[in-house]
Amino acid sequence: MRIHKTSVAAFLFYSSSSSTTLFNTAPTLLLLSRLISAKDSGFSLVTTNRFSSSSCSVARGAFQLHCYSTMDNLLKTNQTPVIQKDETDITVQGNHIWSSPEWGRTIHIGKQIFCNRSLNMKNIVAVGFDMDYTLAQYMPETFESLAYDGTVKKLVRNLGYPAELLDWSFDWKYMVRGLVLDKKRGNILKMDRHKYVKVAYHGFKEMSKEEKNAAYGTTLVRDSFDEPDYALVDTLFSLAEAYLFAQLVDFNDTYPGKVPPGTDNIQMYKDVRSAVDLCHRDGTLKKMVAANPQKYIHEDLSILPMLKMIRDSGRATFLVTNSLWDFTNVVMNFLCGDNSSNYGSPCTFKWLENFDIVVTGRSLKAKFFCEENRADLFEVEPESGMLLNTDNGTLLPQIGSTSPRPPSEGQKKACRVFQGGNVAHLHKLLSIEASSQILYVGDHIYGDILRSKKVLGWRTMLVIPELEREVVLLWETRTMRKELRQFRKERDIVEDKIHHLNWSLKSDVLDSDQKQKLFSNLCELEAEKDQVRDQHQKTQLELHQKFHKVWGQLMKTGYQNSRFAHQVERFACLYTSQVTNLGLYSPSKYYRPSEDFMPHEIDIFS
């Protein structure tokens, strides 16, 4: 929370039983230190243990902090204040932000936050965010198409591929996250959590069961399906790359002499990656986005209220992004600046008021999350983009000067912006005592979530935009799933009867009439088995295609969790469809996971 040189009144509401524990939470101490350190702020502290139904309803032993800032008049009262309604009604897809008076307890299923590991937000001191695909949600129909077109042009103009590739088009709905590319064979795979391949395509041609088994089911040693022979499609940005790779595989199979000489499937994948890197290096993509962010980025009016609520709760906020300062400023101006609805206005730095620290230029974010990384930390001057030398975040004097360069007016009013460095620098700048005090929100399991969780011990939340549609479809198809469970039971029963009859037919004590009767029963059961199997497979395919015509459900492969779901479960403490869903919950909420069930428990408890 920023303290202006204006009148501020903070009201702490708590019950008498909680007064002894009020100041035991780190976020509260951080907030109070901000308030007390703000000289001439007109700060006054009023406590009360009385609640009115019109102000807020708080469970016994809990407290709520609400801050008012007014530019003109000091809000003075000895009565329990009523939370004032904003001029604009802040909602998130019909769900009111938690801090608004209109907040309701029912949150749409597509906006809920799901918990893998218990997380008490009262223990969180700082909340960090990735920018691309987390705060900034890019439109696949425009941004991914832009990336695809740029990559194809680089393949043709820089890497010697035929010009006919320029006539290709991109179906942005075809690929999904969680797939695995077999670079050697040119296959695209979807597997379950045990790494069994369940769906496989060679280019865009579906592989038969026999082809799948020949490639992935007959080895003595199980394949790990990891680099260097395989590539994971684990980011939304990689969907266009995967689609182009599949197109090239089909093209090379059909016209083997048209790709550059000596180019096999592995080399084609390397060329696609090189072309993507060229697009990033020459700034092709970022120039187009910066020129018209409204065309490529979803505008989300819920980001600012969410950030404000987190900061008003006493927690610090920070941003860590691969992008350099110039692009970061453009994107964050669009998302959080005054000109978000006024395209064409010059960029300002007002959005920095929503953060304590911004770290840019982490092109190798994995190294940023390693304390042994000795990358230099530079402070960025927002107005000029100039990099200033620091000693672990402390500005160094310029040559010929005895004191560091004074911060600009923008730096005085807003947060500090840095480039480079590592996580140790960030911990120091935020005064973090334990890594578990940080909640980090990102979209990339390996780049954002795995290392921040596994290496550092940060608490993590994974953003999965596809989840919103998925959970709605799960609800809509619940009857179909019930039918599938019944079909499986019927198949099991019929197959058990068939096995028993086959066993009985081997008996020497049966006469010919008895065997004939058993054989007749067996034929009837075989026909019943075929009928139930056909119904089962038809319903299964129908359910599969309701989620995606090719790859089915994101979090499932057949009846097992998909590899993607397994990674989400392993590495993300929380997961949700949009970053702004955080704004629908109390900033002091205790997230608790659902109960785990083993197979032997499911039938008993269901």
Residue pairs with C-beta under 8 A, 6 or more apart in sequence:
1 31
1 34
1 35
1 67
1 311
1 312
1 314
2 311
2 353
3 34
3 35
3 37
3 38
3 41
3 43
4 41
4 69
4 71
5 38
5 40
5 41
6 41
6 42
6 69
6 70
6 71
7 41
7 42
7 69
7 70
7 73
7 74
7 75
8 35
8 38
8 41
8 42
8 43
8 44
8 67
8 68
8 69
9 43
9 44
9 46
9 67
9 68
9 74
9 75
9 76
10 35
10 43
10 44
10 45
10 46
10 65
10 66
10 67
10 68
11 46
11 47
11 48
11 65
11 66
11 67
11 68
11 81
12 22
12 45
12 46
12 47
12 63
12 65
13 48
13 49
13 51
13 55
13 56
13 58
13 63
13 64
13 65
13 66
13 80
14 22
14 47
14 49
14 58
14 62
14 63
15 49
15 58
15 60
15 61
15 62
15 63
16 49
17 60
17 61
18 60
18 61
18 62
18 63
19 49
21 61
22 28
22 63
23 29
23 32
25 122
25 123
25 588
26 123
26 125
26 437
27 122
27 124
27 125
27 313
27 314
27 315
27 587
27 588
28 65
28 314
29 314
30 125
30 314
30 315
30 316
31 65
31 313
31 314
32 314
34 314
35 41
35 43
35 45
36 43
42 74
44 74
44 76
46 77
46 78
48 80
50 80
51 57
51 58
51 80
52 80
52 82
54 82
55 80
55 81
55 82
55 83
56 64
56 66
56 83
58 64
62 588
65 312
65 313
65 314
66 83
66 99
66 312
67 312
68 75
68 81
68 84
75 81
83 101
84 101
85 100
85 101
85 102
86 100
89 96
89 100
89 102
90 96
90 97
90 100
90 301
90 302
90 305
91 97
91 102
91 302
92 111
92 302
92 578
92 580
92 581
92 583
92 584
93 108
93 110
93 111
94 108
95 104
95 107
95 108
95 111
95 584
96 102
96 103
96 104
96 584
97 103
97 302
97 305
97 306
97 309
97 583
97 584
98 309
98 583
98 584
98 585
98 586
98 587
99 305
99 309
99 312
99 583
100 305
107 581
107 584
107 585
109 471
109 472
109 475
110 467
110 468
110 469
110 471
110 472
110 577
111 468
111 576
111 577
111 578
111 581
111 584
112 471
112 576
112 581
113 461
113 574
113 575
113 576
113 581
113 582
113 584
113 585
113 591
114 574
114 575
114 576
115 573
115 574
115 591
115 592
115 593
115 594
116 568
116 569
116 572
116 573
116 574
116 575
116 593
117 573
117 593
118 590
118 591
118 592
118 593
119 439
119 459
119 573
119 574
119 590
119 591
120 590
120 591
121 439
121 586
121 587
121 588
121 589
121 590
121 591
122 588
122 590
123 436
123 437
124 315
124 437
124 438
124 439
124 459
125 315
125 316
125 430
125 432
125 437
125 438
126 315
126 316
126 317
126 318
126 356
126 430
126 432
126 437
126 438
126 439
127 310
127 315
127 316
127 317
127 318
127 438
127 439
127 440
127 441
127 582
128 317
128 318
128 319
128 320
128 438
128 439
128 440
128 441
128 458
129 135
129 317
129 318
129 319
129 320
129 440
129 441
129 442
129 579
130 319
130 320
130 321
130 440
130 441
130 442
130 443
130 444
130 448
131 319
131 321
131 323
131 328
131 331
131 332
132 138
132 237
132 321
132 322
132 323
132 331
132 443
133 235
133 236
133 237
133 443
133 444
133 463
133 465
134 441
134 442
134 443
134 448
134 463
134 579
135 303
135 319
135 332
135 335
135 579
136 297
136 331
136 334
136 335
137 297
137 298
137 300
137 465
137 578
138 144
138 236
138 296
138 297
138 298
139 295
139 296
139 297
139 298
140 172
140 173
140 236
140 239
141 172
142 295
142 296
143 285
143 289
143 296
143 297
144 170
144 172
144 236
144 237
144 239
144 240
145 170
145 172
145 240
146 285
146 288
146 289
146 296
147 237
147 240
147 276
147 279
147 285
148 170
148 240
148 243
148 244
149 170
150 275
150 279
150 284
150 285
151 240
151 241
151 244
151 272
151 275
151 276
151 279
152 165
152 166
152 168
152 244
152 275
153 166
154 274
154 275
154 276
154 278
154 279
155 161
155 165
155 271
155 272
155 275
156 162
156 163
156 165
156 166
158 275
158 278
159 260
159 271
159 274
159 275
160 260
161 259
161 260
161 271
162 258
162 259
164 258
165 251
168 244
168 247
170 240
170 243
170 244
171 243
172 239
172 240
172 243
174 243
174 550
175 188
175 233
175 239
175 240
175 242
175 243
175 246
175 551
176 233
176 239
176 466
176 548
176 551
176 554
177 233
177 234
177 235
177 236
177 239
177 464
177 466
177 554
177 564
178 190
178 233
178 234
178 554
178 562
178 563
178 564
178 565
179 188
179 189
179 190
179 232
179 233
179 242
179 551
180 188
180 189
180 190
180 191
180 225
180 230
180 231
180 232
180 233
180 563
181 187
181 188
181 189
181 230
181 231
181 232
181 233
181 242
181 245
181 269
182 188
182 189
182 215
182 229
182 230
183 228
183 229
183 230
183 231
183 265
183 266
183 269
184 229
184 265
184 266
185 202
185 215
185 265
186 202
186 203
186 245
186 249
186 252
186 253
186 265
186 268
187 200
187 201
187 202
187 207
187 215
188 200
188 201
188 203
188 242
188 245
188 246
189 197
189 199
189 200
189 216
189 225
190 197
190 198
190 199
190 200
190 551
190 552
190 557
190 562
190 563
191 197
191 198
191 225
191 557
191 562
191 563
192 198
192 557
192 558
192 560
192 561
192 562
192 563
192 566
193 557
193 560
193 561
193 562
193 563
193 565
193 566
194 560
195 222
195 223
195 224
195 225
195 563
196 560
197 212
197 215
197 216
197 217
198 557
198 558
198 560
199 550
199 551
199 552
199 557
200 206
200 207
200 211
200 212
200 215
200 216
201 207
201 246
201 550
202 211
202 249
202 253
203 246
203 247
203 249
203 250
203 253
204 246
204 247
204 250
205 250
207 215
216 223
231 269
232 238
232 446
233 239
233 241
233 242
234 444
234 445
234 446
234 564
234 567
235 443
235 444
235 447
236 443
236 465
241 272
241 273
241 276
244 272
245 268
245 269
245 272
248 259
248 268
248 272
249 265
249 268
251 258
251 259
252 258
252 259
252 263
252 265
252 268
259 268
263 271
279 285
280 286
286 323
286 327
288 296
289 296
289 297
289 327
289 330
289 331
290 326
290 327
290 330
292 343
293 330
293 331
293 334
293 343
294 334
294 343
297 331
297 334
297 335
299 334
299 335
299 340
299 341
300 335
300 578
300 580
301 340
302 580
302 583
303 335
303 336
303 579
303 580
304 336
304 354
305 583
306 579
306 580
306 582
306 583
307 317
307 336
307 354
307 355
308 354
309 583
309 587
310 317
310 582
310 587
311 317
311 354
313 587
313 588
315 587
316 356
316 357
316 430
317 354
317 355
317 356
318 355
318 356
318 357
318 358
318 359
318 426
318 430
319 328
319 332
319 355
319 357
319 358
319 359
320 359
320 362
320 365
320 368
320 426
320 440
321 328
321 358
321 359
321 360
321 362
322 361
322 362
322 363
322 365
323 331
323 360
323 361
324 360
324 361
324 419
325 360
325 361
325 380
325 382
325 385
325 417
325 419
326 385
328 358
328 360
329 347
329 349
329 382
330 347
332 351
333 339
333 340
333 347
333 348
333 351
334 340
335 351
336 350
336 351
336 354
337 347
337 348
337 350
337 351
338 345
338 348
338 350
339 345
339 346
339 347
339 348
349 382
349 383
349 410
349 414
350 414
352 358
352 382
352 410
352 414
352 415
352 417
353 413
353 414
353 415
355 414
355 415
356 415
356 416
356 429
356 430
357 415
357 416
357 418
357 426
357 429
357 430
358 415
358 416
358 417
358 418
359 368
359 418
359 419
359 420
359 421
359 426
360 380
360 417
360 418
360 419
361 419
361 420
362 368
362 420
365 447
365 448
366 446
366 447
366 451
367 373
367 375
367 422
368 375
368 421
368 422
368 423
369 422
369 423
369 451
369 452
369 455
369 456
370 422
370 423
370 451
370 455
371 422
371 423
371 424
373 422
374 422
375 420
375 421
375 422
376 389
376 420
376 421
377 390
377 392
377 393
377 418
377 419
377 420
377 421
377 422
377 425
378 387
378 388
378 389
378 390
378 418
378 419
378 420
378 421
379 387
379 388
379 390
379 393
379 395
379 416
379 417
379 418
379 419
380 386
380 387
380 388
380 417
380 418
380 419
381 387
381 388
381 408
381 411
382 408
382 410
382 411
382 414
382 417
383 408
383 410
387 419
388 395
388 396
388 405
389 395
389 396
390 396
390 418
392 425
392 428
393 416
393 418
393 421
393 425
393 428
393 429
394 404
395 404
395 405
395 407
396 404
397 403
397 404
397 405
398 404
398 405
411 417
416 429
418 425
418 429
423 456
426 432
427 435
430 438
432 438
434 457
435 456
435 457
435 458
436 457
436 458
436 459
438 456
438 458
438 459
439 458
439 459
439 460
439 461
439 573
440 448
440 449
440 452
440 458
440 459
440 460
440 461
441 460
441 461
441 462
441 463
441 579
441 582
442 448
442 449
442 452
442 460
442 461
442 462
442 463
443 462
443 463
443 464
445 462
445 567
445 568
445 571
445 572
448 460
448 462
449 460
449 462
449 571
449 572
450 567
450 571
452 458
452 460
453 459
453 460
453 571
453 572
453 573
454 571
459 573
459 574
460 571
460 572
460 573
460 574
461 572
461 573
461 574
461 575
461 576
461 582
462 568
462 571
462 572
462 574
462 575
462 576
463 575
463 576
463 577
463 578
463 579
464 554
464 568
464 575
464 576
464 577
465 577
465 578
466 554
466 577
467 554
467 575
467 576
467 577
468 577
468 578
470 547
470 553
470 554
470 555
471 577
473 546
473 547
477 543
477 546
480 539
480 542
480 543
481 543
483 539
484 536
484 539
484 540
484 543
487 532
487 535
487 536
487 539
488 536
490 532
491 529
491 532
491 533
491 536
494 525
494 528
494 529
494 532
495 529
497 525
498 522
498 525
498 526
498 529
501 518
501 521
501 522
501 525
502 522
504 510
504 518
505 515
505 518
505 519
505 522
510 518
543 552
544 552
544 553
545 552
547 553
547 554
548 554
553 562
554 562
554 564
554 565
555 561
555 562
555 564
555 565
555 568
556 562
556 565
557 563
561 569
568 575
573 591
574 591
576 582
597 605
